[in-house]
């Protein structure tokens, strides 16, 4: 049996991997959020980890395509909007034209996006065209874009590049990111090591 290394893992598999690093990354990403901000968040597992810490901020308004993050944010009584669309089984992300249209009507202070990997690419990537379109819509609708992902993403191949690093404001990752990758990324984007 040959296993495709580009097989998309489930949200549960992604969330269980590198949990300690994701927690540190989420803490560092929290520093990019100020009270009163309008925030776009995708359905990534590291972004979900951040959602679980956002009760520390006041008067946020969050738009997300993640039912899991929306539930957590609502539990914290954070004003939360869930964009419409079809739920993808693997990622639990809402995708499709409905989601993209809703996001295009938003003017957000910041978008916080995950990445499935970016080995050999000029920007963060994702495994699915539909999620790529949602991420692109979030980028267009935000004044600032932060990508979060653990250092293993630098060595992980993913199918679709959704942006170039030069168009992102920061990449928040863990301190295990190798020096060569850190230096290469730092030419294009602010790298924050958690």
N, C-alpha and C positions, 0 to 999 in steps of 0.2 A: 504494500500500500504506500502510495506517495502522498504526502501531506503538503498542501500548498502553504508556503510560509506567509502568503498574503491573506489567508483565511481570517475573517473578521471574528475576533473573540467576542463573547457576550459581554454585556455591561457588568454582570456579576464577576466574570473572569478578570476584566480590566480593573474593577474596583478593588479586588482582592490582591492585585499585584502592586508591590512597592507602596504599601499603605503608609508606612512611616515617612517616606520621602514625600508622598502626596500631602500629608499633614503639614510638614514643614513648608512645602511650596504654598499651600493654602494660607498659612499664617503670613508668609511674605507678601502674597498677592493681596491680602486684606489691607495692607498699607496703601494700595492704590485707590482704595475706596474712601470717599469722604461722606460725611452725613449729608443727606439731601440729594444724593446723586441719582440719576436715571441710569440703570445698568442693564445691559444685554448679556445673557449667559447662555452658552450652548449646553449640550447634553453630555459633555465629557465627564469621566469619572473623577478627574482632579478638580474640575469645576464643581462637581457635586460635593466634594470634600470641602471646598470653599463655602458653598451654600450652607453647610452645617455650622459654619462659624460666623455667619453674617448677622447674628443677633447682637453682636458687639457694636454694630453701626446703627445710627438713628435716621429715620425718615427716608429710607431708600425706597425707590420704585424699581422693581425688577421685571423685565420681560424675558421669558425663557421658552425654549422648545423642549424642556426636560420636565416631564410630569413628576419625576422623583425629586428634583430640586424645588419645583413649585410647591410640593407638599411640605417639604422641610421649611421653606421660607414662610409659607402660610402658618405653619405651627408657631413660628417666631413672630407672627403678626406683622410681617413685612408685606407692604402692598405689592402684590404679585400678579402678573398677567401671563397666562399660558397661551402662546400662539397656537392657532389651529393647525390641523394637518393629520396625515396618516402616521400612526405609531410604527416605527421600525422595530421588529422583534429583537434583533441583536443589541441595539444601542438604547432602546427605549426613547429615541428621539422623535419628535414630531417633525415631519418633513413634507415637502410638496409645495405647489404653487400658493396654496392658502397661507402657509407659514411665511413664505418669501414675501408675499404681498403685505401681510400684517407687519412684518419687520420693516419693510420699506417705508411705512408711514411713521416710524418712530425716529425721534432725534435724541439719541442717548449720549450721555457724557462718556461712557466707557463700555467696551465689549470685552468680555473675558471668554476666551476660546481655548479648547483643548486641542491636542494634536495626537494622531495615532503613530506618528513617526516622521522622520525627515532625512533619513540616511541617503546621502548622494543627491539631495535636492536643494533648491535655493529658497525654500520656504516650508512652513508647516503643511502637513498632509493629513488626509483622511481616507478611509477605505471605500466611501460610497459617494456617488455623484449627487444624490439628493441632499445629503448632509453638507456636501461641498457648497451647493447653492445657498443653503441656509447660512452657512458661515460667511460666504461672500456678501450676502444681504446684511448681516450683522456688521461687517466691516464698513460697508457703505453708510450705515446708519449711526455710526459712533464717531465721536470726536477723538477718541483714543482707543487703541486696541492692544490688549495684553494677551499673550499666549502663555499657557501654563502646561507643564509636562515634565515628568521625571527624566533623568539623564539617560535612561535606557532608550528613549525616543530617538536620540542621536544615532543609534545603531539599528534602529528598526525601520524597515522599508514599508512604505505605505503607498497606495496606488495613486491618489489624486492630490496634487498640490493646490491648496485653496488660496494661497497668497504668497507674496515674496517677503522675506525678512525685512527688507528695506521699508516696507509699508506698515510694519508693526512698530509699536512704541517700546515694548519690552517683552522679553522672554524670561519667565520665572521658572527656575528649575532647581534641582538639588545640587549640593556641593560635590557630588561625584562626577559631574560633567568633566570630561577630560580637557586638559589645557588647550590642545590643538583645536578642538571643536569650539571651545569658549572663545579663543582668539579669532577664529574664522567668523563666528556669529557676531562678535563685537564690532566687526567692520560695518555691520548693517543694522544691528538692533542692540538696545541696552540689554545686557544679560544680568539678571539678578540671581545670585546663588543663595539658596535658603539653607 
